């Protein structure tokens, strides 16, 4: 396989700094809506990058569950690797890539936990299997076998049989409050459009970057 020969021209769209608005959130909302309506396989999937205690960056894909002008919300086990890294370094980066639209969005910001009320409200909307899974999985910890995990899942189902499953105490949401949001639209000849919004003293400044 010769990876150097794998190449694709980007011709689907453009992004003009004059038409991108003064606030990044309406543009993000429009791009998210277009990703959903275009049939992108996982439109809410985003790469979350954090800084580990060993100094190495760590990345993994998580799902965006809501966003507003305060920021972007996702949920996880607070005792997972990402939870531990965010406890010690509460800053992170998000990356959305929508190849069907030849677009990506890069977001950098500060991370805080959401309220317990917000966590419990969201947890109640999850499928019951996902709720049980949150109890069964000691996320990021070594386990002896798949059978061990499945046994814990069965124990959880039995424990909460006939009743609702509450959110575990060590499970909840995070809000990433952005300080930088960059929109990238693929263009021909690798002359991509890049529009960067930076938050300074609660105001957004905007500029075009070279691709």
N, C-alpha and C positions, 0 to 999 in steps of 0.2 A: 504494500500500500504506500503510495507516494502522497503524503499529506500536503506537499507543496502545490499539488495540482488542484486541490479542492478549493474552489473559489466561486463566489456568487456576487453578481452585481445587484446593487440596491437601487430600485427605481420606483418604489411605490408611493413616495411622498416627499414632502419638504417641510421645513419648519422655519418660519420667518420671525425674527426678533420683534418686529413691529406688531405681529398678530398673536403673540404669546401672552399678552396681558401683563399686569403689574403684580399679580399674585399667582404663585405656582399651583395652588390647589384647584382652581377651576380647570386648568389645563390638565392636571393629573386626573381629575374626575372624568374629563372628556376622553382622555386616552384609555383609562380603565374601562369605561363604557364601550369604547370601540373595540378593545381587546375581547370583551365578553361577547359582543354581538358578532364579531368576526369568527367566533368559534375557536379562539386560542385554547389549547388543551387544558392549561392550568393558569388562567389569567391572574389569579391572586398569589401564585407562587413567587416567592422572592428569596434571593440569597441573603442571608443574615451573616455579617462578618463581625466578629468580636476579637478582643485581644486577650489571649490566654495568659495565665500567671507565669508561663515560661517565656513570654515575650513573643511567641509566634502567633500570627493571626489565625483564627479558626473560622471556617465558613460552612454553612449548611443551609438547606432550603426549608423555609417555613411558610405558612400561609397567612396572608393579610386578612384580618377579620373585620376591620373597620378603619375608617380614616375621617378626619375632619381638620379644621384649622389648627387644632392642638397637636395633631400628629397621626402616627400610624400604629395600630394596635395588633399585637399577636399574643398567643398564649402558649405556655409550655410548663414543664416541671421546673420549679425553682431550684431543685437540687441537681438538675442536669448540668452537663458541661457548660452550656450557654448561660444557664442561670448563675452558676458560680462565677464565670468570667464577668457577667454583667454586675454582679455584686461588688467585685473589686475594681472594675473599669466600666462605669456606667455610660459608655459611649459606644456607638455601633454604626454600621453602614448597611444599607439595604440596596439590592439591585434587582430590578424587574427587567426581564428580557422577553420580548414578544416577537419572535422571529417571523411570524406570519404577517406582522405589520412592519417589520424591519425597524423596530424601535427598542430603546432601552431607557430606563430611568434610574439614576443613581441618587441615593439619599444618605446624608450623614447627619447625625444628631446625638442628643443626649437622651438617655433611657431612664424611665422611672416605672415603678409598679403601678398598675391601675388599682382602683379601690376594690375591696373585697366584694362589695355589692355588684360592681361591674363584672368581676370574675364569676360570681355565682349566677348572675343573670345570663351570661353567655354559656356557662357550663350546662345550664338547664336546657339549652337548645340543641345540644350535641346528641347524636344518636346514642342509644343506650350502650351499644358495644364500645363506642369511643369513651364513654364515661367509665365503663368498667376497665378499659385499657389504661386509663390514666391512673387508676388505683393499682393495677397489676404490674405496671412497668416501673422498675427502679431505673429510670432513664439514665443512660450513659455509664451505668455500673456493670461490671462483669457478672455474667450469670452462667451457671453450669451447663445449661442446655435449653433447647426450645421447649422441651417437655416441662421444665421448671416454670417457664413463662406462662405456658398454657394452663398449668396447674394453678398458678396464682390468679389467672383470669377466671377460672372455674370457681375458685374460692370466693372471689369478689362477687360473682353472680349469685352464689349461694348465700353470701352474707346479706346482700341487699334484695333477696327474692321477695317479691310482693310489695316493694316500697321504692321510692325514688332514690337515686344515687346522688349524694351530695358531692360537691367539689372537694377534692383532698386539700388539706391545709397547705401542702407543699406544691400546689399547682395554681397557676394564675396568669394574669396578663401583664404585658409590658406596653408602655407607650413610648415610641421614639418621637421626640420633639425635634423637627428638622432645623438645621442651621444652613444646610446646603441642599439644593435639589437641582439636578442636571438632567435635562431632556435631550435625548440623542435620536436623531432620525437618519437612517442610512441614506446615502446619496451615491450617485454614480462616481466612478473613479476614486472612490474612498474620500471624496470631498464632503464628508458628512456634516449635517447641521448639529451644532451643540449649543444649547442655550442654558446658561447657569444662573440660578437664583441664589443669592446669599443673603442671610438675615443679619442685619446690623441694627442694633437698638430698636428691635421690633418692627423694622421696615425691611422690605425685600428690595435688594438691588439686583439688576439684571444685566447680563452681558453675553456676547457671543464669544465662543472659544474656537480656536483652530482645531480641526479634526486630528 
